[in-house]
Amino acid sequence: MTTPAADVYGPIDFVLLEFPRDRLTGEAGRALMDLVERGTIRLYDLVVISKDENGAIEVLEITDPLSEAAGFAYFAGARSGLIDDGDMQEASSAMNPGTVAALIVYENSWAVPFVAAARNSGGELIASARIPAAEIMEALDALEPTTT
């Protein structure tokens, strides 16, 4: 297998994950760390945003062990500059009051060998979309034969 060229990247996505304040366990941070350590994804940015009951927004310091963002402390310094103040404001507008959210930008590095192989064969991405898993599960459930 040939090594992909340095200018080959996997698809890059962002997610905004919202958590109720009383359910912060650190489990999501550990799962994200596992994805990074296994090379499944490459993390570009991780910002944790808090929205209080009155709608006030605060970007949390993830290195503070007493912070609601402490579950993501492993990723301190994960800031490429891709997320700006406008992105954080837009993300916070999608949040419910009284929640904490992680805004994450990552590369699907698992796809790099496939992307390189496709490019080496003259392939070019001409369309891409993300389909929410819940929609797919609903569609699959609808296809299952019903028993009466």
Order of alpha helices (4+ residues) and beta strands (2+ residues): beta-alpha-beta-beta-alpha-beta-alpha-alpha
